[in-house]
Amino acid sequence: MVFAIRNLSVLAYANGFTLWHYKAGKERLEIVVKPDFFADASDMLAVGDMIMVTAADGARIICVTLSDIETVLTAPLA
């Protein structure tokens, strides 16, 4: 499955920070956390934003570490 913008929603926003939720459906976490999975949303995501991901094999909170034109990198919270 490819990224679906309709499955990305804002949970909270304050002071330039956004907490997102992404429902991956049947997609597995290993796919969703790959570089540029969220590239189509690069114009909406900012460095430091967090995304709560629910996928077929579990859930994870990831942080946006780079958001540039058509490039989005994320990292799991430690």
PyMOL Python script that loads the backbone (N, CA, C, O; Angstrom):
from pymol import cmd

cmd.read_pdbstr("""\
ATOM      1  N   MET A   1       0.843  -1.183   0.000  1.00  0.00           N
ATOM      2  CA  MET A   1       0.000   0.000   0.000  1.00  0.00           C
ATOM      3  C   MET A   1       0.882   1.239   0.000  1.00  0.00           C
ATOM      4  O   MET A   1       1.932   1.270   0.643  1.00  0.00           O
ATOM      5  N   VAL A   2       0.467   2.204  -0.690  1.00  0.00           N
ATOM      6  CA  VAL A   2       1.172   3.471  -0.746  1.00  0.00           C
ATOM      7  C   VAL A   2       0.555   4.430   0.277  1.00  0.00           C
ATOM      8  O   VAL A   2      -0.536   4.191   0.795  1.00  0.00           O
ATOM      9  N   PHE A   3       1.264   5.501   0.550  1.00  0.00           N
ATOM     10  CA  PHE A   3       0.758   6.521   1.458  1.00  0.00           C
ATOM     11  C   PHE A   3      -0.580   7.049   0.962  1.00  0.00           C
ATOM     12  O   PHE A   3      -0.739   7.336  -0.224  1.00  0.00           O
ATOM     13  N   ALA A   4      -1.545   7.178   1.871  1.00  0.00           N
ATOM     14  CA  ALA A   4      -2.862   7.727   1.535  1.00  0.00           C
ATOM     15  C   ALA A   4      -3.103   8.962   2.398  1.00  0.00           C
ATOM     16  O   ALA A   4      -3.250   8.851   3.615  1.00  0.00           O
ATOM     17  N   ILE A   5      -3.142  10.115   1.784  1.00  0.00           N
ATOM     18  CA  ILE A   5      -3.298  11.370   2.502  1.00  0.00           C
ATOM     19  C   ILE A   5      -4.568  11.387   3.352  1.00  0.00           C
ATOM     20  O   ILE A   5      -4.595  12.023   4.406  1.00  0.00           O
ATOM     21  N   ARG A   6      -5.607  10.705   2.912  1.00  0.00           N
ATOM     22  CA  ARG A   6      -6.868  10.683   3.662  1.00  0.00           C
ATOM     23  C   ARG A   6      -6.741   9.951   4.995  1.00  0.00           C
ATOM     24  O   ARG A   6      -7.602  10.096   5.863  1.00  0.00           O
ATOM     25  N   ASN A   7      -5.670   9.160   5.169  1.00  0.00           N
ATOM     26  CA  ASN A   7      -5.461   8.430   6.416  1.00  0.00           C
ATOM     27  C   ASN A   7      -4.579   9.182   7.409  1.00  0.00           C
ATOM     28  O   ASN A   7      -4.283   8.669   8.488  1.00  0.00           O
ATOM     29  N   LEU A   8      -4.159  10.393   7.051  1.00  0.00           N
ATOM     30  CA  LEU A   8      -3.341  11.228   7.925  1.00  0.00           C
ATOM     31  C   LEU A   8      -4.219  12.336   8.493  1.00  0.00           C
ATOM     32  O   LEU A   8      -4.829  13.100   7.745  1.00  0.00           O
ATOM     33  N   SER A   9      -4.278  12.419   9.821  1.00  0.00           N
ATOM     34  CA  SER A   9      -5.122  13.441  10.428  1.00  0.00           C
ATOM     35  C   SER A   9      -4.414  14.108  11.602  1.00  0.00           C
ATOM     36  O   SER A   9      -3.550  13.514  12.248  1.00  0.00           O
ATOM     37  N   VAL A  10      -4.796  15.347  11.860  1.00  0.00           N
ATOM     38  CA  VAL A  10      -4.230  16.118  12.954  1.00  0.00           C
ATOM     39  C   VAL A  10      -4.975  15.790  14.241  1.00  0.00           C
ATOM     40  O   VAL A  10      -6.204  15.829  14.291  1.00  0.00           O
ATOM     41  N   LEU A  11      -4.209  15.465  15.284  1.00  0.00           N
ATOM     42  CA  LEU A  11      -4.802  15.231  16.604  1.00  0.00           C
ATOM     43  C   LEU A  11      -4.692  16.480  17.472  1.00  0.00           C
ATOM     44  O   LEU A  11      -5.611  16.800  18.227  1.00  0.00           O
ATOM     45  N   ALA A  12      -3.563  17.187  17.362  1.00  0.00           N
ATOM     46  CA  ALA A  12      -3.358  18.399  18.163  1.00  0.00           C
ATOM     47  C   ALA A  12      -2.341  19.298  17.460  1.00  0.00           C
ATOM     48  O   ALA A  12      -1.450  18.831  16.750  1.00  0.00           O
ATOM     49  N   TYR A  13      -2.506  20.606  17.684  1.00  0.00           N
ATOM     50  CA  TYR A  13      -1.581  21.572  17.103  1.00  0.00           C
ATOM     51  C   TYR A  13      -1.385  22.706  18.094  1.00  0.00           C
ATOM     52  O   TYR A  13      -2.358  23.245  18.621  1.00  0.00           O
ATOM     53  N   ALA A  14      -0.128  23.077  18.355  1.00  0.00           N
ATOM     54  CA  ALA A  14       0.166  24.212  19.229  1.00  0.00           C
ATOM     55  C   ALA A  14       1.591  24.683  18.990  1.00  0.00           C
ATOM     56  O   ALA A  14       2.506  23.870  18.860  1.00  0.00           O
ATOM     57  N   ASN A  15       1.776  25.993  18.933  1.00  0.00           N
ATOM     58  CA  ASN A  15       3.103  26.605  18.843  1.00  0.00           C
ATOM     59  C   ASN A  15       3.990  26.014  17.744  1.00  0.00           C
ATOM     60  O   ASN A  15       5.189  25.828  17.954  1.00  0.00           O
ATOM     61  N   GLY A  16       3.421  25.722  16.594  1.00  0.00           N
ATOM     62  CA  GLY A  16       4.198  25.197  15.477  1.00  0.00           C
ATOM     63  C   GLY A  16       4.461  23.705  15.519  1.00  0.00           C
ATOM     64  O   GLY A  16       5.158  23.177  14.652  1.00  0.00           O
ATOM     65  N   PHE A  17       3.917  23.017  16.512  1.00  0.00           N
ATOM     66  CA  PHE A  17       4.067  21.564  16.642  1.00  0.00           C
ATOM     67  C   PHE A  17       2.736  20.904  16.310  1.00  0.00           C
ATOM     68  O   PHE A  17       1.676  21.388  16.710  1.00  0.00           O
ATOM     69  N   THR A  18       2.797  19.798  15.576  1.00  0.00           N
ATOM     70  CA  THR A  18       1.580  19.051  15.252  1.00  0.00           C
ATOM     71  C   THR A  18       1.752  17.597  15.645  1.00  0.00           C
ATOM     72  O   THR A  18       2.781  16.978  15.374  1.00  0.00           O
ATOM     73  N   LEU A  19       0.730  17.066  16.286  1.00  0.00           N
ATOM     74  CA  LEU A  19       0.645  15.642  16.602  1.00  0.00           C
ATOM     75  C   LEU A  19      -0.320  15.043  15.597  1.00  0.00           C
ATOM     76  O   LEU A  19      -1.479  15.450  15.514  1.00  0.00           O
ATOM     77  N   TRP A  20       0.164  14.079  14.837  1.00  0.00           N
ATOM     78  CA  TRP A  20      -0.608  13.461  13.760  1.00  0.00           C
ATOM     79  C   TRP A  20      -0.971  12.023  14.114  1.00  0.00           C
ATOM     80  O   TRP A  20      -0.372  11.411  14.998  1.00  0.00           O
ATOM     81  N   HIS A  21      -1.965  11.502  13.403  1.00  0.00           N
ATOM     82  CA  HIS A  21      -2.263  10.079  13.454  1.00  0.00           C
ATOM     83  C   HIS A  21      -2.314   9.582  12.012  1.00  0.00           C
ATOM     84  O   HIS A  21      -2.901  10.229  11.144  1.00  0.00           O
ATOM     85  N   TYR A  22      -1.695   8.430  11.766  1.00  0.00           N
ATOM     86  CA  TYR A  22      -1.767   7.813  10.447  1.00  0.00           C
ATOM     87  C   TYR A  22      -2.264   6.387  10.599  1.00  0.00           C
ATOM     88  O   TYR A  22      -1.647   5.572  11.285  1.00  0.00           O
ATOM     89  N   LYS A  23      -3.379   6.094   9.957  1.00  0.00           N
ATOM     90  CA  LYS A  23      -3.945   4.741   9.969  1.00  0.00           C
ATOM     91  C   LYS A  23      -3.453   4.015   8.726  1.00  0.00           C
ATOM     92  O   LYS A  23      -3.881   4.303   7.609  1.00  0.00           O
ATOM     93  N   ALA A  24      -2.533   3.057   8.944  1.00  0.00           N
ATOM     94  CA  ALA A  24      -1.889   2.373   7.826  1.00  0.00           C
ATOM     95  C   ALA A  24      -2.703   1.217   7.258  1.00  0.00           C
ATOM     96  O   ALA A  24      -2.331   0.643   6.235  1.00  0.00           O
ATOM     97  N   GLY A  25      -3.799   0.874   7.904  1.00  0.00           N
ATOM     98  CA  GLY A  25      -4.629  -0.211   7.393  1.00  0.00           C
ATOM     99  C   GLY A  25      -3.911  -1.546   7.426  1.00  0.00           C
ATOM    100  O   GLY A  25      -3.474  -1.988   8.489  1.00  0.00           O
ATOM    101  N   LYS A  26      -3.784  -2.192   6.280  1.00  0.00           N
ATOM    102  CA  LYS A  26      -3.136  -3.509   6.200  1.00  0.00           C
ATOM    103  C   LYS A  26      -1.614  -3.420   6.099  1.00  0.00           C
ATOM    104  O   LYS A  26      -0.918  -4.435   6.125  1.00  0.00           O
ATOM    105  N   GLU A  27      -1.110  -2.194   5.983  1.00  0.00           N
ATOM    106  CA  GLU A  27       0.341  -2.008   5.856  1.00  0.00           C
ATOM    107  C   GLU A  27       1.049  -2.309   7.167  1.00  0.00           C
ATOM    108  O   GLU A  27       0.515  -2.061   8.248  1.00  0.00           O
ATOM    109  N   ARG A  28       2.256  -2.847   7.057  1.00  0.00           N
ATOM    110  CA  ARG A  28       3.054  -3.182   8.246  1.00  0.00           C
ATOM    111  C   ARG A  28       3.934  -1.994   8.639  1.00  0.00           C
ATOM    112  O   ARG A  28       4.261  -1.151   7.804  1.00  0.00           O
ATOM    113  N   LEU A  29       4.310  -1.940   9.906  1.00  0.00           N
ATOM    114  CA  LEU A  29       5.137  -0.846  10.424  1.00  0.00           C
ATOM    115  C   LEU A  29       6.443  -0.687   9.660  1.00  0.00           C
ATOM    116  O   LEU A  29       6.877   0.439   9.420  1.00  0.00           O
ATOM    117  N   GLU A  30       7.076  -1.783   9.273  1.00  0.00           N
ATOM    118  CA  GLU A  30       8.369  -1.707   8.588  1.00  0.00           C
ATOM    119  C   GLU A  30       8.285  -0.921   7.285  1.00  0.00           C
ATOM    120  O   GLU A  30       9.282  -0.347   6.847  1.00  0.00           O
ATOM    121  N   ILE A  31       7.124  -0.886   6.669  1.00  0.00           N
ATOM    122  CA  ILE A  31       6.933  -0.120   5.430  1.00  0.00           C
ATOM    123  C   ILE A  31       6.690   1.351   5.743  1.00  0.00           C
ATOM    124  O   ILE A  31       7.254   2.233   5.095  1.00  0.00           O
ATOM    125  N   VAL A  32       5.854   1.608   6.731  1.00  0.00           N
ATOM    126  CA  VAL A  32       5.465   2.981   7.067  1.00  0.00           C
ATOM    127  C   VAL A  32       6.648   3.812   7.573  1.00  0.00           C
ATOM    128  O   VAL A  32       6.684   5.022   7.348  1.00  0.00           O
ATOM    129  N   VAL A  33       7.593   3.200   8.236  1.00  0.00           N
ATOM    130  CA  VAL A  33       8.724   3.960   8.790  1.00  0.00           C
ATOM    131  C   VAL A  33       9.887   4.125   7.808  1.00  0.00           C
ATOM    132  O   VAL A  33      10.900   4.733   8.154  1.00  0.00           O
ATOM    133  N   LYS A  34       9.759   3.602   6.609  1.00  0.00           N
ATOM    134  CA  LYS A  34      10.821   3.759   5.603  1.00  0.00           C
ATOM    135  C   LYS A  34      10.943   5.223   5.178  1.00  0.00           C
ATOM    136  O   LYS A  34       9.959   5.962   5.195  1.00  0.00           O
ATOM    137  N   PRO A  35      12.161   5.641   4.796  1.00  0.00           N
ATOM    138  CA  PRO A  35      12.354   7.014   4.320  1.00  0.00           C
ATOM    139  C   PRO A  35      11.402   7.349   3.175  1.00  0.00           C
ATOM    140  O   PRO A  35      11.169   6.536   2.280  1.00  0.00           O
ATOM    141  N   ASP A  36      10.874   8.534   3.223  1.00  0.00           N
ATOM    142  CA  ASP A  36       9.994   9.103   2.198  1.00  0.00           C
ATOM    143  C   ASP A  36       8.629   8.447   2.073  1.00  0.00           C
ATOM    144  O   ASP A  36       7.925   8.708   1.098  1.00  0.00           O
ATOM    145  N   PHE A  37       8.220   7.597   3.031  1.00  0.00           N
ATOM    146  CA  PHE A  37       6.856   7.067   2.986  1.00  0.00           C
ATOM    147  C   PHE A  37       5.862   8.225   3.021  1.00  0.00           C
ATOM    148  O   PHE A  37       4.832   8.185   2.348  1.00  0.00           O
ATOM    149  N   PHE A  38       6.173   9.261   3.810  1.00  0.00           N
ATOM    150  CA  PHE A  38       5.274  10.404   3.958  1.00  0.00           C
ATOM    151  C   PHE A  38       5.635  11.553   3.012  1.00  0.00           C
ATOM    152  O   PHE A  38       5.221  12.687   3.250  1.00  0.00           O
ATOM    153  N   ALA A  39       6.388  11.291   1.955  1.00  0.00           N
ATOM    154  CA  ALA A  39       6.861  12.335   1.042  1.00  0.00           C
ATOM    155  C   ALA A  39       5.726  13.155   0.434  1.00  0.00           C
ATOM    156  O   ALA A  39       5.884  14.356   0.218  1.00  0.00           O
ATOM    157  N   ASP A  40       4.608  12.537   0.161  1.00  0.00           N
ATOM    158  CA  ASP A  40       3.486  13.278  -0.432  1.00  0.00           C
ATOM    159  C   ASP A  40       2.881  14.295   0.534  1.00  0.00           C
ATOM    160  O   ASP A  40       2.107  15.157   0.118  1.00  0.00           O
ATOM    161  N   ALA A  41       3.223  14.202   1.813  1.00  0.00           N
ATOM    162  CA  ALA A  41       2.739  15.155   2.810  1.00  0.00           C
ATOM    163  C   ALA A  41       3.846  16.097   3.268  1.00  0.00           C
ATOM    164  O   ALA A  41       3.718  16.744   4.307  1.00  0.00           O
ATOM    165  N   SER A  42       4.927  16.178   2.505  1.00  0.00           N
ATOM    166  CA  SER A  42       6.080  16.983   2.918  1.00  0.00           C
ATOM    167  C   SER A  42       5.733  18.454   3.113  1.00  0.00           C
ATOM    168  O   SER A  42       6.389  19.144   3.894  1.00  0.00           O
ATOM    169  N   ASP A  43       4.720  18.938   2.420  1.00  0.00           N
ATOM    170  CA  ASP A  43       4.325  20.340   2.569  1.00  0.00           C
ATOM    171  C   ASP A  43       3.523  20.587   3.845  1.00  0.00           C
ATOM    172  O   ASP A  43       3.292  21.739   4.213  1.00  0.00           O
ATOM    173  N   MET A  44       3.097  19.521   4.525  1.00  0.00           N
ATOM    174  CA  MET A  44       2.312  19.659   5.755  1.00  0.00           C
ATOM    175  C   MET A  44       3.110  19.309   7.004  1.00  0.00           C
ATOM    176  O   MET A  44       2.814  19.810   8.089  1.00  0.00           O
ATOM    177  N   LEU A  45       4.110  18.461   6.862  1.00  0.00           N
ATOM    178  CA  LEU A  45       4.877  17.984   8.010  1.00  0.00           C
ATOM    179  C   LEU A  45       6.077  18.881   8.276  1.00  0.00           C
ATOM    180  O   LEU A  45       6.705  19.393   7.350  1.00  0.00           O
ATOM    181  N   ALA A  46       6.385  19.063   9.564  1.00  0.00           N
ATOM    182  CA  ALA A  46       7.524  19.888   9.957  1.00  0.00           C
ATOM    183  C   ALA A  46       8.444  19.089  10.871  1.00  0.00           C
ATOM    184  O   ALA A  46       8.003  18.169  11.559  1.00  0.00           O
ATOM    185  N   VAL A  47       9.708  19.443  10.872  1.00  0.00           N
ATOM    186  CA  VAL A  47      10.674  18.799  11.755  1.00  0.00           C
ATOM    187  C   VAL A  47      10.198  18.954  13.196  1.00  0.00           C
ATOM    188  O   VAL A  47       9.838  20.047  13.631  1.00  0.00           O
ATOM    189  N   GLY A  48      10.203  17.848  13.922  1.00  0.00           N
ATOM    190  CA  GLY A  48       9.742  17.840  15.305  1.00  0.00           C
ATOM    191  C   GLY A  48       8.308  17.374  15.472  1.00  0.00           C
ATOM    192  O   GLY A  48       7.900  17.020  16.578  1.00  0.00           O
ATOM    193  N   ASP A  49       7.535  17.368  14.394  1.00  0.00           N
ATOM    194  CA  ASP A  49       6.179  16.821  14.471  1.00  0.00           C
ATOM    195  C   ASP A  49       6.252  15.348  14.842  1.00  0.00           C
ATOM    196  O   ASP A  49       7.229  14.670  14.524  1.00  0.00           O
ATOM    197  N   MET A  50       5.221  14.857  15.514  1.00  0.00           N
ATOM    198  CA  MET A  50       5.150  13.435  15.848  1.00  0.00           C
ATOM    199  C   MET A  50       3.948  12.816  15.154  1.00  0.00           C
ATOM    200  O   MET A  50       2.896  13.439  15.009  1.00  0.00           O
ATOM    201  N   ILE A  51       4.133  11.578  14.731  1.00  0.00           N
ATOM    202  CA  ILE A  51       3.065  10.846  14.054  1.00  0.00           C
ATOM    203  C   ILE A  51       2.817   9.554  14.815  1.00  0.00           C
ATOM    204  O   ILE A  51       3.719   8.733  14.980  1.00  0.00           O
ATOM    205  N   MET A  52       1.590   9.384  15.275  1.00  0.00           N
ATOM    206  CA  MET A  52       1.179   8.125  15.889  1.00  0.00           C
ATOM    207  C   MET A  52       0.695   7.238  14.740  1.00  0.00           C
ATOM    208  O   MET A  52      -0.255   7.582  14.038  1.00  0.00           O
ATOM    209  N   VAL A  53       1.345   6.119  14.561  1.00  0.00           N
ATOM    210  CA  VAL A  53       1.024   5.215  13.458  1.00  0.00           C
ATOM    211  C   VAL A  53       0.359   3.963  14.009  1.00  0.00           C
ATOM    212  O   VAL A  53       0.873   3.333  14.933  1.00  0.00           O
ATOM    213  N   THR A  54      -0.784   3.607  13.440  1.00  0.00           N
ATOM    214  CA  THR A  54      -1.384   2.315  13.741  1.00  0.00           C
ATOM    215  C   THR A  54      -1.346   1.503  12.454  1.00  0.00           C
ATOM    216  O   THR A  54      -1.813   1.944  11.404  1.00  0.00           O
ATOM    217  N   ALA A  55      -0.786   0.318  12.562  1.00  0.00           N
ATOM    218  CA  ALA A  55      -0.602  -0.541  11.393  1.00  0.00           C
ATOM    219  C   ALA A  55      -1.139  -1.934  11.689  1.00  0.00           C
ATOM    220  O   ALA A  55      -1.626  -2.202  12.787  1.00  0.00           O
ATOM    221  N   ALA A  56      -1.048  -2.804  10.716  1.00  0.00           N
ATOM    222  CA  ALA A  56      -1.573  -4.159  10.852  1.00  0.00           C
ATOM    223  C   ALA A  56      -0.852  -4.954  11.937  1.00  0.00           C
ATOM    224  O   ALA A  56      -1.442  -5.844  12.549  1.00  0.00           O
ATOM    225  N   ASP A  57       0.414  -4.638  12.176  1.00  0.00           N
ATOM    226  CA  ASP A  57       1.202  -5.418  13.134  1.00  0.00           C
ATOM    227  C   ASP A  57       1.560  -4.634  14.403  1.00  0.00           C
ATOM    228  O   ASP A  57       2.473  -5.025  15.132  1.00  0.00           O
ATOM    229  N   GLY A  58       0.856  -3.542  14.670  1.00  0.00           N
ATOM    230  CA  GLY A  58       1.097  -2.810  15.904  1.00  0.00           C
ATOM    231  C   GLY A  58       1.017  -1.308  15.723  1.00  0.00           C
ATOM    232  O   GLY A  58       0.439  -0.808  14.759  1.00  0.00           O
ATOM    233  N   ALA A  59       1.611  -0.599  16.676  1.00  0.00           N
ATOM    234  CA  ALA A  59       1.582   0.866  16.656  1.00  0.00           C
ATOM    235  C   ALA A  59       2.953   1.395  17.042  1.00  0.00           C
ATOM    236  O   ALA A  59       3.749   0.706  17.681  1.00  0.00           O
ATOM    237  N   ARG A  60       3.208   2.623  16.644  1.00  0.00           N
ATOM    238  CA  ARG A  60       4.497   3.248  16.952  1.00  0.00           C
ATOM    239  C   ARG A  60       4.325   4.767  16.857  1.00  0.00           C
ATOM    240  O   ARG A  60       3.508   5.265  16.082  1.00  0.00           O
ATOM    241  N   ILE A  61       5.097   5.479  17.645  1.00  0.00           N
ATOM    242  CA  ILE A  61       5.151   6.929  17.528  1.00  0.00           C
ATOM    243  C   ILE A  61       6.488   7.268  16.881  1.00  0.00           C
ATOM    244  O   ILE A  61       7.546   6.849  17.351  1.00  0.00           O
ATOM    245  N   ILE A  62       6.422   8.032  15.795  1.00  0.00           N
ATOM    246  CA  ILE A  62       7.634   8.428  15.096  1.00  0.00           C
ATOM    247  C   ILE A  62       7.728   9.956  15.074  1.00  0.00           C
ATOM    248  O   ILE A  62       6.722  10.659  15.167  1.00  0.00           O
ATOM    249  N   CYS A  63       8.941  10.439  14.952  1.00  0.00           N
ATOM    250  CA  CYS A  63       9.203  11.871  14.921  1.00  0.00           C
ATOM    251  C   CYS A  63       9.730  12.245  13.535  1.00  0.00           C
ATOM    252  O   CYS A  63      10.540  11.521  12.955  1.00  0.00           O
ATOM    253  N   VAL A  64       9.272  13.363  13.021  1.00  0.00           N
ATOM    254  CA  VAL A  64       9.762  13.852  11.734  1.00  0.00           C
ATOM    255  C   VAL A  64      11.129  14.493  11.967  1.00  0.00           C
ATOM    256  O   VAL A  64      11.245  15.461  12.718  1.00  0.00           O
ATOM    257  N   THR A  65      12.159  13.953  11.324  1.00  0.00           N
ATOM    258  CA  THR A  65      13.521  14.466  11.498  1.00  0.00           C
ATOM    259  C   THR A  65      13.975  15.336  10.333  1.00  0.00           C
ATOM    260  O   THR A  65      14.910  16.123  10.474  1.00  0.00           O
ATOM    261  N   LEU A  66      13.318  15.199   9.183  1.00  0.00           N
ATOM    262  CA  LEU A  66      13.614  16.022   8.018  1.00  0.00           C
ATOM    263  C   LEU A  66      12.360  16.131   7.184  1.00  0.00           C
ATOM    264  O   LEU A  66      11.723  15.125   6.872  1.00  0.00           O
ATOM    265  N   SER A  67      12.006  17.343   6.823  1.00  0.00           N
ATOM    266  CA  SER A  67      10.863  17.566   5.939  1.00  0.00           C
ATOM    267  C   SER A  67      11.250  18.653   4.957  1.00  0.00           C
ATOM    268  O   SER A  67      11.378  19.822   5.321  1.00  0.00           O
ATOM    269  N   ASP A  68      11.434  18.253   3.711  1.00  0.00           N
ATOM    270  CA  ASP A  68      11.856  19.149   2.649  1.00  0.00           C
ATOM    271  C   ASP A  68      10.977  18.842   1.440  1.00  0.00           C
ATOM    272  O   ASP A  68      10.102  17.980   1.518  1.00  0.00           O
ATOM    273  N   ILE A  69      11.189  19.510   0.368  1.00  0.00           N
ATOM    274  CA  ILE A  69      10.384  19.283  -0.835  1.00  0.00           C
ATOM    275  C   ILE A  69      10.448  17.813  -1.227  1.00  0.00           C
ATOM    276  O   ILE A  69      11.505  17.310  -1.610  1.00  0.00           O
ATOM    277  N   GLU A  70       9.314  17.126  -1.130  1.00  0.00           N
ATOM    278  CA  GLU A  70       9.151  15.709  -1.482  1.00  0.00           C
ATOM    279  C   GLU A  70      10.084  14.776  -0.719  1.00  0.00           C
ATOM    280  O   GLU A  70      10.353  13.666  -1.180  1.00  0.00           O
ATOM    281  N   THR A  71      10.579  15.202   0.433  1.00  0.00           N
ATOM    282  CA  THR A  71      11.434  14.356   1.253  1.00  0.00           C
ATOM    283  C   THR A  71      10.974  14.436   2.706  1.00  0.00           C
ATOM    284  O   THR A  71      10.861  15.521   3.277  1.00  0.00           O
ATOM    285  N   VAL A  72      10.714  13.287   3.283  1.00  0.00           N
ATOM    286  CA  VAL A  72      10.363  13.227   4.706  1.00  0.00           C
ATOM    287  C   VAL A  72      11.094  12.039   5.314  1.00  0.00           C
ATOM    288  O   VAL A  72      10.952  10.904   4.859  1.00  0.00           O
ATOM    289  N   LEU A  73      11.884  12.322   6.359  1.00  0.00           N
ATOM    290  CA  LEU A  73      12.552  11.257   7.101  1.00  0.00           C
ATOM    291  C   LEU A  73      11.976  11.237   8.509  1.00  0.00           C
ATOM    292  O   LEU A  73      11.685  12.282   9.090  1.00  0.00           O
ATOM    293  N   THR A  74      11.816  10.043   9.043  1.00  0.00           N
ATOM    294  CA  THR A  74      11.276   9.887  10.389  1.00  0.00           C
ATOM    295  C   THR A  74      12.190   8.970  11.201  1.00  0.00           C
ATOM    296  O   THR A  74      13.017   8.240  10.654  1.00  0.00           O
ATOM    297  N   ALA A  75      12.016   9.029  12.513  1.00  0.00           N
ATOM    298  CA  ALA A  75      12.766   8.172  13.417  1.00  0.00           C
ATOM    299  C   ALA A  75      11.846   7.795  14.567  1.00  0.00           C
ATOM    300  O   ALA A  75      11.032   8.606  15.007  1.00  0.00           O
ATOM    301  N   PRO A  76      11.973   6.559  15.058  1.00  0.00           N
ATOM    302  CA  PRO A  76      11.130   6.157  16.199  1.00  0.00           C
ATOM    303  C   PRO A  76      11.555   6.911  17.464  1.00  0.00           C
ATOM    304  O   PRO A  76      12.721   7.270  17.625  1.00  0.00           O
ATOM    305  N   LEU A  77      10.606   7.139  18.337  1.00  0.00           N
ATOM    306  CA  LEU A  77      10.937   7.750  19.619  1.00  0.00           C
ATOM    307  C   LEU A  77      11.653   6.720  20.465  1.00  0.00           C
ATOM    308  O   LEU A  77      11.266   5.551  20.492  1.00  0.00           O
ATOM    309  N   ALA A  78      12.679   7.142  21.144  1.00  0.00           N
ATOM    310  CA  ALA A  78      13.461   6.219  21.980  1.00  0.00           C
ATOM    311  C   ALA A  78      12.947   6.217  23.397  1.00  0.00           C
ATOM    312  O   ALA A  78      13.480   5.503  24.246  1.00  0.00           O
TER     313      ALA A  78
END
""", "prot")
cmd.dss("prot")
cmd.show_as("cartoon", "prot")
cmd.util.cbc("prot")
cmd.orient("prot")
